[in-house]
């Protein structure tokens, strides 16, 4: 993973890896996040936009919210509150371990708390940055 000139987090694929003859690099997966969105959680860089990309891979998910807290004033915790689509709430026990593994794999084995939110409990946002609540006071 790297950072381009605009501050976007990208995964660059050098032109030398392609046999088609192109002479420019590509960015696998497009823009993965923004450097200025990064949050440091227990020494690991976490990007809310990459959390969103993983959460959105699950069709059962309707809305989510990321909450960062400082526990006992010592260490940071990251919780993803998940609201499932209407009629799919019963799938939470099967969805939770899959989502947990996907989030951990995508974030250097950072552990996330996962919570199921009741239908209609989470605010609806059009801007992804508002899905992040940082309660650490930093």
C-alpha positions as CSV (number, residue, x, y, z in Angstrom):
1,X,0.0,0.0,0.0
2,X,1.2,3.5,-0.7
3,X,0.1,7.1,-0.8
4,X,-0.3,9.1,-4.1
5,X,0.4,12.8,-4.5
6,X,-3.2,13.7,-3.6
7,X,-3.1,12.0,-0.2
8,X,-5.1,9.0,-1.4
9,X,-4.2,5.5,0.0
10,X,-3.7,3.2,-3.0
11,X,-2.2,-0.2,-3.9
12,X,0.1,0.5,-6.9
13,X,0.7,-2.2,-9.5
14,X,3.9,-1.4,-11.5
15,X,3.6,-1.5,-15.2
16,X,6.3,-4.2,-15.3
17,X,3.9,-6.7,-13.8
18,X,1.7,-6.6,-16.9
19,X,2.6,-8.3,-20.2
20,X,0.2,-6.1,-22.3
21,X,2.9,-3.5,-23.0
22,X,1.5,-0.6,-21.1
23,X,4.0,1.9,-19.8
24,X,2.2,3.3,-16.8
25,X,1.3,2.0,-13.4
26,X,-2.2,1.1,-12.3
27,X,-3.8,1.2,-8.9
28,X,-5.5,-2.1,-7.9
29,X,-8.9,-1.6,-6.3
30,X,-8.9,2.2,-6.9
31,X,-8.6,4.5,-4.0
32,X,-8.6,2.6,-0.7
33,X,-8.8,5.5,1.6
34,X,-7.4,8.9,2.6
35,X,-4.3,9.5,4.6
36,X,-6.0,12.3,6.6
37,X,-8.8,9.8,7.5
38,X,-6.4,7.5,9.2
39,X,-6.9,6.6,12.9
40,X,-4.2,5.0,15.0
41,X,-5.6,2.2,17.1
42,X,-3.2,0.2,19.3
43,X,-0.3,1.1,17.0
44,X,-2.1,0.0,13.8
45,X,-3.3,2.4,11.1
46,X,-7.0,2.0,10.6
47,X,-8.8,3.8,7.7
48,X,-12.6,4.3,8.1
49,X,-13.0,4.1,4.3
50,X,-11.4,0.6,4.2
51,X,-13.7,-0.5,7.1
52,X,-16.6,0.7,5.0
53,X,-15.4,-1.1,1.9
54,X,-15.3,-4.4,3.9
55,X,-18.6,-3.8,5.6
56,X,-20.3,-3.0,2.3
57,X,-19.2,-6.4,0.9
58,X,-21.9,-7.9,3.1
59,X,-25.3,-7.6,1.4
60,X,-27.1,-8.2,4.7
61,X,-25.7,-4.9,6.0
62,X,-28.0,-1.8,5.9
63,X,-26.0,0.8,7.9
64,X,-23.0,0.9,10.2
65,X,-21.1,3.2,12.5
66,X,-17.5,3.1,13.7
67,X,-17.0,4.1,17.4
68,X,-13.5,4.6,18.8
69,X,-13.1,4.7,22.6
70,X,-10.3,4.8,25.1
71,X,-10.8,2.0,27.6
72,X,-9.7,2.7,31.2
73,X,-7.6,5.6,29.8
74,X,-5.0,3.1,28.6
75,X,-5.9,1.5,25.3
76,X,-8.1,2.2,22.3
77,X,-11.0,0.0,21.1
78,X,-12.7,0.2,17.8
79,X,-16.3,-1.0,17.6
80,X,-18.3,-1.4,14.5
81,X,-22.1,-1.1,15.2
82,X,-24.0,-3.0,12.5
83,X,-27.6,-2.6,11.5
84,X,-28.8,-5.4,9.2
85,X,-31.4,-5.1,6.5
86,X,-35.0,-5.6,7.5
87,X,-35.9,-9.2,7.9
88,X,-32.2,-10.3,8.0
89,X,-31.5,-9.5,11.7
90,X,-31.7,-13.3,12.5
91,X,-28.5,-13.8,10.3
92,X,-26.3,-11.9,12.8
93,X,-24.8,-15.0,14.5
94,X,-23.7,-16.3,11.1
95,X,-22.6,-12.9,9.7
96,X,-20.6,-11.8,12.8
97,X,-17.6,-14.3,12.5
98,X,-17.3,-13.7,8.8
99,X,-17.3,-9.9,9.2
100,X,-14.9,-10.2,12.1
101,X,-12.4,-12.2,10.0
102,X,-12.7,-9.9,7.0
103,X,-12.1,-6.8,9.1
104,X,-9.1,-8.4,10.9
105,X,-7.6,-9.6,7.6
106,X,-7.9,-6.1,6.1
107,X,-6.3,-4.3,9.1
108,X,-3.2,-6.1,10.1
109,X,-5.0,-8.4,12.5
110,X,-6.5,-5.5,14.4
111,X,-9.4,-6.8,16.5
112,X,-12.8,-5.1,16.2
113,X,-15.7,-5.2,18.6
114,X,-18.8,-6.0,16.6
115,X,-22.3,-5.0,17.9
116,X,-25.7,-5.5,16.3
117,X,-27.8,-2.4,16.3
118,X,-31.6,-2.5,16.3
119,X,-33.4,-1.7,13.1
120,X,-33.5,2.1,12.6
121,X,-31.2,2.7,15.6
122,X,-28.2,4.1,13.6
123,X,-28.3,7.5,12.0
124,X,-28.4,7.6,8.2
125,X,-25.6,9.4,6.6
126,X,-24.7,10.3,3.0
127,X,-21.2,11.4,3.9
128,X,-19.0,8.5,5.1
129,X,-16.9,10.6,7.5
130,X,-19.9,11.0,9.7
131,X,-20.1,7.3,10.3
132,X,-17.0,7.7,12.5
133,X,-17.4,8.7,16.2
134,X,-14.1,9.2,18.0
135,X,-14.7,9.4,21.7
136,X,-11.0,9.3,22.8
137,X,-10.8,13.1,23.3
138,X,-7.6,13.3,21.2
